[in-house]
Amino acid sequence: MTRSVHIMNQENVNATLTVAVPAARVFAVLADPASHAAIDGTGWVQEAVNQAPLTEVGQIFRMDMHHADHPDGDYRVVNKVQVLDPPRAIGWLTGYDKGDGQLEFGGWIWRYDLTPLGPSKTEVTLTYDWSAVPDSVRAYLRFPPFGPDHLINSLRHLAELVPGR
């Protein structure tokens, strides 16, 4: 397993890890919302509310979350699939339900890019990009909202999870 962590600029951060698993198997785990709590490097993701596999751009899936600094502690996010290119890329915007059926997204995206390095090896790059976050959100949220180890921890969890799937 090789790894690297990069801060590309002020607007996004990424990490890369090579895993000894075919890209299609890695993609299948990432496209399964039920696996996201096990992958998460912060411990904030608790459980997938919607457990259907991610199969199309625009698909909505919700996650129950917990963060000690959140006003409610427990909360729910709404994710919208933004990128879906099996088995090479998957990504989603994160937001919330405004309570009236309207969804609002904050402008940040989670994206995984998978590069096959042969039949049973894949380079996985996880990118967190907040370049589209408006100033009104930046006024009360710090970006990125997690420490530098979060992305590589998530990739390590993914690497541990995938072989068993």
Residue pairs with C-beta under 8 A, 6 or more apart in sequence:
1 17
1 18
1 19
1 20
1 156
1 159
2 17
2 18
3 15
3 16
3 17
3 18
3 152
3 155
3 156
4 15
4 16
5 13
5 14
5 15
5 16
5 148
5 151
5 152
6 13
6 14
6 15
6 16
7 13
7 148
8 14
11 129
11 130
11 131
12 127
12 128
12 129
12 130
12 131
13 127
13 128
13 144
13 148
13 151
14 125
14 126
14 127
14 128
14 151
15 125
15 126
15 151
15 152
15 154
15 155
16 123
16 124
16 125
16 126
16 155
17 123
17 124
17 152
17 155
17 156
17 158
17 159
18 117
18 121
18 122
18 123
18 124
19 26
19 121
19 122
19 124
19 158
19 159
19 162
20 120
20 121
20 163
21 120
21 121
21 122
21 159
21 162
21 163
22 87
22 116
22 119
22 120
22 121
22 122
23 87
23 88
23 114
23 115
23 116
23 122
24 86
24 87
25 162
25 165
26 87
26 114
26 122
26 124
26 158
26 162
27 86
27 87
27 88
27 90
27 114
28 53
28 87
28 165
29 35
29 39
29 158
29 161
29 162
29 165
30 39
30 54
30 90
30 112
30 158
31 53
31 54
31 55
31 84
31 86
31 90
32 51
32 53
32 54
33 48
33 50
33 51
33 52
33 53
33 54
33 61
33 63
34 48
34 51
35 161
35 165
36 45
36 48
36 63
37 45
37 46
37 47
37 48
37 63
38 157
38 161
39 45
39 154
39 157
39 158
39 161
40 154
40 157
41 146
41 149
41 150
41 151
41 152
41 153
41 154
41 155
41 156
41 157
42 146
42 150
42 153
43 66
44 65
44 66
44 67
45 63
45 65
46 63
46 64
46 65
46 66
46 74
47 63
47 64
48 61
48 62
48 63
48 64
49 61
49 62
49 63
49 64
49 76
50 60
50 61
50 62
52 61
54 61
54 81
54 84
54 90
54 92
55 84
56 81
56 84
57 81
57 82
57 83
57 84
58 80
58 81
59 80
59 81
59 84
60 78
60 79
60 80
60 81
60 103
61 78
61 79
61 81
61 92
62 76
62 77
62 78
62 79
62 97
63 76
63 77
63 79
64 74
64 75
64 76
65 74
65 75
65 76
65 77
66 73
66 74
66 75
67 73
67 75
75 96
76 96
76 97
77 94
77 95
77 96
78 94
78 95
78 96
78 97
78 103
78 105
79 92
79 93
79 94
79 95
80 92
80 93
80 95
80 103
80 105
81 90
81 91
81 92
82 91
82 92
82 93
82 109
82 111
83 89
83 90
83 91
83 92
83 109
83 111
84 90
87 114
87 116
88 113
88 114
88 115
89 111
89 112
89 113
89 114
90 111
90 112
91 109
91 110
91 111
91 112
91 127
92 109
92 110
93 105
93 106
93 107
93 108
93 109
94 105
94 106
94 108
94 109
94 110
95 103
95 104
95 105
95 106
96 103
96 104
97 103
98 104
106 133
106 137
106 141
107 130
107 131
107 132
107 133
107 134
107 137
108 128
108 129
108 130
108 132
108 133
108 143
109 127
109 128
109 129
109 132
110 126
110 127
110 128
111 126
111 127
111 129
112 124
112 125
112 126
112 127
113 124
113 125
113 127
114 122
114 123
114 124
115 122
115 123
115 124
115 125
116 122
117 123
124 155
124 158
124 159
126 151
126 154
126 155
128 144
128 151
130 143
130 144
133 141
133 143
144 150
